[in-house]
Amino acid sequence: MVRAPSFNATRAVTIHASAENIYPWIVQMGVTRAGWYSYDLLDNLGKPSAENILTEHQTIQVGDVIPMSPDGKQGMRVKDFSKNKWMLWWDDKGDSSWVWDIQPEGEADFRLVTRVRVKYRLLSPAIAFNLLVEFFDIIMMRKCMLGIKRRAEKLNRSL
């Protein structure tokens, strides 16, 4: 989707939980929703990320905004998804994509893989944000993915 990305990062974590207990955490992500399960002061306006599945944020459709701004109106859009398997977000210009993929690993575990691709436009106002993403992605995504892992495994144990 993003031709010749300037930034391309793939991250993964093994989760000891079912895909059905991983996927809901991804569906509800975003500022003004469940948060990002990362450093809330930096990426969720100081509001703690959800520790529970929020039923009001479990319905998602192609074209919905994954909010990344304080007003909840700006962000990436859902390009496509397959429930309990994967979800793809993108910007309308084709400069950014973010995919979440849940793959079986053994009998009871799943591998959550995420890939972010961004094409920088040097004259775009978003260039400063894009450069920040590149430098802090590894720290923020690690915390996010471990946050999803912890929550999904806790949910899996409670069922």
N, C-alpha and C positions, 0 to 999 in steps of 0.2 A: 504493500500500500504506500509506503514511503520510499520513493526512489532515491537512491544514493544518500542514505541518512548520514548526517554529521555525527550523530550520537546513536549508539546501538548497544543496549545493555540487556543481558539475559540473566535472570536470577532464579534460583529454585530451592525448595525445601521439601523434605519428606515429612508427611503428616500422618500420624497414627490415628486416623479417623476416616470415616466414609466420605465419599464425594458429596453426599447429601448433607453432611455436616460441615463441609468446607465452603461450598458454593454460596449459601446465604450470606456469609460474611463479605463476599465480593459484591454481591448484588446491592447491598445497602451502603457501600462505601461512598464517601464524598463529604465535603464541607456542607453543613446544614443537614446532613443525614447522620450516618453512624460514625463519621470521621475516617481516619486513615490508619488507625491502629499503630501509629508511629509516635513521633515526638509531638504531642498535641499542642504544645506552646508554639511550635513552629508551623505546623501544617493544619491545625484545626482551630485556630484563633483562641487557643487556650482551653477550649472545651474538651473534656475527657472523651475519648472514643468509646463507643458502646461496648459493653461487656455482655450484652444479650442480643439475641436476634430481635430486630424491630419489625414486627409484622407490617407496619405501615410503609416500610421501605422494601418489601419483598416482591413487589410487582414491578417489572421492568419491561420496557418495549424498545424495539429498534427506533432510534431517533431521540430517545430520552437523554437529557443532559446529566452527566456525572459531574456534580458541582465542584468547582475548584476556586470559586470566588466567595467573598463574605455574603453577598446577596443571594447566592445559590443559583444564579442565572448563567454564569460563564463557566465553561469547562469543556470536556470532551463529550462526544455523543456516542451512544451505543450503536455500533455499526451492525453487529450481529451477535448471536449467542446460541448455545445449545445447553439447556438447563443441566446442571450438575456435571458439565464437561468443560465448557470454555465460554469466554466472553471477550469481545473485541471492542475497544473504544477507539475513536479517532477524532481529529478535528476536520472541519468541513473543507479545508484547503488541501488536505493530504500531506501536511507537513509533520504530523505527529500521529503515532498509533501506540496503543498499549493493550497487549493481549494477556489474558489470564487463562491458563490451561491446566486442567486437573487430569493427571494420567495415573492409571493403576500401577502400583509397584508392589508386587507380591500379592498375598491373599487379603490382607487387612489394611494395607497402607496405600497412600496416594502421594504422588509427587505434584506439588504446586509449582508451576513454572510461569514466570512473567517476563515479558519482553517489551521494552520501551524503545521506540525509534523516533528520532527527531531530526528534521532537516532544518538547519539554521538558515535564516534569511538575514543577512547582515544589516539591511536597511529597515528591518522590521522592529517595531517597538518591543516585541517579545524576545529579542535577542538577549537582553539582560537576564530575563527569567530562564531562558533556555540554558544559558551558561551556568546559572546557579543549580539548575537541575542536574547538569552533567557532573558538577563537583560534589554535590551532596547526595546523589542518587544511591550510591552504595550504602551509605549510612542509613538513609531514610528507608530504602526498600528492605534492607536487612531487618530493621525494627518492625516494619509493616508486616513482612512475611512471617516473622517469628510471632508477632501479635495474632495473626490469623491462625497460625499453628496452635498456639496456646489456647485460644478460644475454641477452635474446632475440636481439639483433643478433650477439652473440658466438657464440651457439649456431648461428645461421643461417650465419655464415661458416665454422664448423667442419664443416658437413655437405657 
